[in-house]
Amino acid sequence: MSGSVEGADGSCSYTGENLKYTDSTTTAIEALYFNFSGAKHTFAALVHVEQTGIDAVISGVVTEGWRKGN
């Protein structure tokens, strides 16, 4: 994965990898984003996404860089 997003830190580019994808009534995704690079901060994060219909819950932890451990 790669792309860009907008946030409080301005434009941010990212690269990442889907580690696990389960497509069912509830879609589950495990992904590692290993290079979020913004104007002020850079970090990596491991995230878990569960989506049912249009509702989704995203949780995760910052594994490297800015706010590591959060």
C-alpha positions as CSV (number, residue, x, y, z in Angstrom):
1,M,0.0,0.0,0.0
2,S,1.0,3.6,-0.5
3,G,-0.7,6.9,-0.8
4,S,-1.3,10.2,0.9
5,V,-3.7,11.6,3.6
6,E,-4.4,15.0,5.0
7,G,-4.5,15.7,8.7
8,A,-3.5,18.1,11.5
9,D,0.1,17.8,10.4
10,G,-0.7,18.7,6.8
11,S,-0.1,16.3,3.9
12,C,1.3,13.0,4.9
13,S,2.6,10.1,2.7
14,Y,2.5,6.5,3.8
15,T,3.6,3.0,2.8
16,G,2.4,-0.2,4.3
17,E,1.5,-3.8,4.0
18,N,-1.6,-5.8,4.6
19,L,-0.7,-8.7,6.9
20,K,-4.1,-10.4,7.0
21,Y,-7.4,-9.8,5.3
22,T,-10.6,-11.7,6.1
23,D,-13.7,-10.9,4.0
24,S,-16.9,-12.0,5.7
25,T,-20.0,-10.4,7.2
26,T,-17.4,-8.5,9.3
27,T,-14.3,-7.7,7.3
28,A,-11.1,-7.8,9.4
29,I,-7.8,-6.4,8.3
30,E,-4.4,-6.4,10.0
31,A,-1.9,-3.9,8.5
32,L,1.5,-2.5,9.2
33,Y,2.0,1.1,8.1
34,F,5.8,1.4,8.2
35,N,6.3,4.9,6.9
36,F,3.9,7.7,7.8
37,S,5.8,10.8,6.9
38,G,4.3,14.2,7.6
39,A,5.7,17.7,7.8
40,K,6.6,17.4,11.5
41,H,6.3,13.7,12.4
42,T,7.2,10.3,11.2
43,F,6.0,7.0,12.6
44,A,5.1,3.3,12.0
45,A,1.9,1.6,13.3
46,L,0.3,-1.8,13.5
47,V,-3.5,-1.5,13.0
48,H,-6.5,-3.7,13.2
49,V,-9.7,-2.8,11.4
50,E,-13.1,-4.5,11.7
51,Q,-15.9,-3.3,9.4
52,T,-19.5,-4.4,9.3
53,G,-21.6,-2.6,6.7
54,I,-20.6,1.1,6.8
55,D,-19.4,1.0,10.4
56,A,-15.8,0.4,11.2
57,V,-13.6,0.3,14.3
58,I,-9.8,1.0,13.9
59,S,-7.4,0.3,16.7
60,G,-3.7,0.0,16.8
61,V,-0.3,0.9,18.3
62,V,2.5,3.1,17.1
63,T,5.5,0.8,16.8
64,E,8.3,3.3,15.9
65,G,8.9,7.0,15.8
66,W,6.6,9.8,17.1
67,R,4.4,8.7,19.9
68,K,5.8,5.2,20.0
69,G,3.7,2.9,22.3
70,N,0.5,4.9,21.9
